[in-house]
């Protein structure tokens, strides 16, 4: 197993979703970053697109079964947990978590590395966050030419930075970022917390506009992003497929 699992989970299409409240999640990260190095805490923010992807990508599904924490990144996953298990889980997204984790890292004297995104985006995001957060120590940023670049093929200074960092954020898009983490986490000798965070660097850098608070609170951020990026419509086709799978799972339980 890649990382130890901390909690009871609720299964959604075979993916175990953690029941942490937002404050409990950040309390756990705070505790983890205060402790000496042990096994890295690898968390994944799961949305319906990721759940559907695991139907055909068994490697990805296996990675999600070995992660430390899988959070509900989107109203679809929270709805599925409620529908299937009668339990409420709070949304914990990569975009909302990144800056908060940076604040915790600064307060606990932990270093951070930004890996991924298009050239220049991670560096711009790092500069913005270092302006906002006192004592934040982002020790490096790097945008690989290929999303599956193995650790030993990276430039020496990048390898050194990744090995020294206590927190690593990987922005390669799912499932590439989770696969990169799974394949290379053993090389990150000082890593305490690691996560794939999709387009979060783009949001911070201003490359992509974040949805207004209303859309985020009502679970309609996906709709706003579709408005800004109509090319995402193909990805949105996974949403009805996700709902159909959840309804079929519920019917199978009832019939049994």
C-alpha positions in Angstrom: 0.0 0.0 0.0 1.3 3.4 -1.0 0.0 5.4 2.0 -1.7 4.4 5.2 -5.5 5.0 5.3 -6.7 7.1 8.2 -10.5 6.7 8.3 -13.7 5.0 7.5 -14.8 5.6 3.9 -18.0 5.5 1.8 -17.8 3.6 -1.4 -18.8 5.5 -4.6 -18.2 3.3 -7.7 -15.5 1.5 -5.8 -13.8 4.7 -4.7 -13.7 5.2 -0.9 -14.7 8.7 -0.1 -13.5 10.1 3.3 -16.1 11.6 5.7 -13.8 14.4 7.0 -15.4 17.8 7.6 -13.3 20.7 6.2 -12.0 21.7 9.6 -11.1 18.1 10.5 -9.2 17.7 7.2 -7.1 20.8 7.7 -6.5 19.9 11.4 -5.1 16.5 10.2 -2.8 18.3 7.7 -1.6 20.6 10.4 -0.8 17.7 12.7 0.9 15.9 9.8 3.1 18.9 8.9 4.1 19.4 12.6 5.4 15.8 12.9 8.7 14.4 11.8 8.7 12.8 8.4 6.8 9.5 8.1 4.7 8.0 5.3 3.5 10.8 3.0 -0.1 11.8 3.2 -1.4 11.5 -0.4 -4.9 13.0 -0.9 -7.0 13.0 -4.0 -10.0 15.3 -4.6 -12.5 13.2 -6.4 -15.2 14.4 -8.8 -17.6 12.6 -11.1 -15.2 12.7 -14.0 -12.6 10.9 -12.0 -15.1 8.3 -10.9 -16.1 7.6 -14.4 -12.5 7.4 -15.6 -11.8 4.6 -13.1 -14.4 2.4 -15.0 -11.9 1.9 -17.8 -8.6 2.8 -16.1 -8.0 0.1 -13.6 -4.5 1.4 -12.8 -6.1 4.7 -11.8 -8.7 2.9 -9.7 -6.0 1.0 -7.8 -4.1 4.2 -7.1 -7.3 5.7 -5.5 -7.6 2.6 -3.4 -4.2 3.2 -1.9 -4.4 7.0 -1.3 -4.5 8.3 2.2 -7.7 10.4 1.7 -10.2 10.8 -1.1 -12.3 13.9 -0.7 -15.5 15.0 -2.4 -14.5 17.6 -5.0 -17.9 18.5 -6.3 -21.6 18.3 -5.6 -21.8 15.1 -7.6 -19.7 13.0 -5.2 -21.5 14.5 -2.2 -24.8 13.7 -3.7 -23.7 10.1 -4.4 -22.6 9.5 -0.8 -25.9 10.8 0.5 -27.9 8.8 -2.1 -26.0 5.5 -1.5 -25.1 5.7 2.2 -27.4 8.3 3.7 -24.4 10.3 4.9 -23.4 13.9 4.4 -19.8 14.7 3.3 -18.4 18.2 2.9 -16.8 19.3 -0.3 -13.0 19.6 -0.1 -11.6 20.8 -3.4 -8.0 21.1 -4.6 -8.5 24.7 -5.6 -9.9 25.7 -2.2 -7.3 23.6 -0.3 -4.1 24.8 -1.9 -3.8 28.2 -0.4 -4.9 27.0 3.0 -2.3 24.2 3.0 0.3 26.8 2.0 -0.7 28.8 5.1 -0.3 25.8 7.3 3.1 25.0 5.7 4.3 28.5 6.4 3.2 28.4 10.0 4.9 25.0 10.6 8.1 25.9 8.7 7.6 23.3 5.9 8.8 23.8 2.3 6.7 23.5 -0.8 7.3 22.5 -4.5 4.9 23.4 -7.4 5.2 20.8 -10.2 3.2 20.9 -13.4 0.9 23.3 -15.3 2.0 25.2 -18.5 5.3 26.9 -18.5 5.4 30.0 -16.3 2.0 29.4 -14.6 3.4 27.6 -11.5 6.0 30.3 -11.0 3.4 33.1 -11.3 1.2 31.3 -8.8 4.1 30.8 -6.4 5.0 34.5 -6.6 1.4 35.6 -5.9 1.1 33.2 -2.9 4.5 34.3 -1.5 3.1 37.9 -1.6 0.0 36.9 0.3 1.4 34.5 2.9 4.2 35.5 5.3 7.1 33.1 5.6 5.9 30.9 2.8 8.8 28.9 1.4 8.2 27.6 -2.1 11.5 26.2 -3.0 10.9 25.5 -6.7 8.5 25.2 -9.6 8.8 23.2 -12.8 6.7 22.5 -15.8 7.6 19.1 -17.5 7.5 18.8 -21.2 5.6 15.5 -20.8 3.1 14.6 -18.1 4.6 11.2 -17.6 8.2 12.3 -17.2 9.8 9.9 -14.6 11.7 11.4 -11.7 15.1 10.2 -12.9 14.7 12.0 -16.2 14.0 15.4 -14.6 16.8 18.1 -14.5 19.1 17.7 -11.5 17.9 20.9 -9.8 14.3 19.8 -10.1 15.0 16.4 -8.6 16.9 18.1 -5.7 14.0 20.5 -5.1 11.4 17.8 -5.1 13.5 15.7 -2.7 13.8 18.5 -0.3 10.2 19.7 -0.3 7.9 18.7 2.6 4.7 19.5 0.5 4.4 18.8 -3.2 1.5 20.0 -5.4 1.2 18.3 -8.8 -0.8 20.0 -11.5 -0.9 17.6 -14.5 -4.6 16.9 -14.6 -6.3 13.6 -13.6 -5.4 10.8 -14.0 -1.9 11.9 -15.0 -1.0 13.7 -11.8 -2.1 10.8 -9.6 -0.2 8.3 -11.7 2.9 10.5 -11.6 2.6 10.7 -7.8 2.1 6.9 -7.5 5.2 6.2 -9.7 7.5 8.7 -8.1 6.5 9.3 -4.5 9.3 6.9 -3.3 11.9 9.4 -4.6 10.5 12.3 -2.5 12.4 11.7 0.6 11.2 14.6 2.7 7.6 14.7 1.5 4.9 14.8 4.2 1.9 15.9 2.1 1.3 15.4 -1.7 -1.7 16.0 -3.9 -2.8 16.4 -7.5 -4.5 19.8 -7.8 -5.5 20.0 -11.5 -5.9 23.6 -12.6 -5.4 25.3 -9.3 -2.2 27.0 -10.3 -4.1 28.5 -13.3 -6.8 29.9 -10.9 -4.2 31.5 -8.6 -2.2 32.9 -11.5 -5.3 34.4 -13.1 -4.9 32.3 -16.2 -8.4 30.9 -15.7 -11.0 32.8 -13.8 -12.5 31.1 -10.8 -16.2 30.8 -10.5 -18.0 33.4 -8.3 -18.7 32.3 -4.7 -22.4 31.7 -5.6 -21.5 29.0 -8.1 -19.0 27.4 -5.8 -21.4 27.2 -2.8 -24.3 25.9 -4.9 -22.1 23.2 -6.6 -22.4 24.8 -10.0 -18.8 25.7 -10.6 -18.7 23.1 -13.4 -21.4 25.1 -15.2 -19.5 28.4 -14.9 -16.3 26.7 -16.2 -18.2 25.3 -19.1 -19.4 28.8 -19.9 -15.8 30.1 -19.9 -14.4 27.0 -21.7 -17.0 25.6 -24.1 -14.5 23.0 -25.2 -15.1 21.2 -21.9 -18.5 19.9 -23.2 -17.0 16.5 -24.0 -15.9 16.1 -20.4 -19.3 17.1 -19.2 -20.8 14.1 -21.0 -19.3 12.0 -18.1 -21.8 13.6 -15.7 -24.9 11.8 -16.9 -22.9 8.5 -17.1 -21.9 9.0 -13.5 -25.5 9.6 -12.4 -26.7 6.5 -14.3 -24.0 4.4 -12.6 -25.0 5.6 -9.1 -28.7 5.0 -9.7 -28.0 1.5 -11.0 -25.9 0.8 -7.9 -28.7 2.0 -5.6 -31.2 -0.2 -7.5 -29.0 -3.2 -7.2 -28.8 -2.7 -3.4 -32.5 -2.4 -3.1 -33.1 -5.5 -5.2 -30.7 -7.5 -3.1 
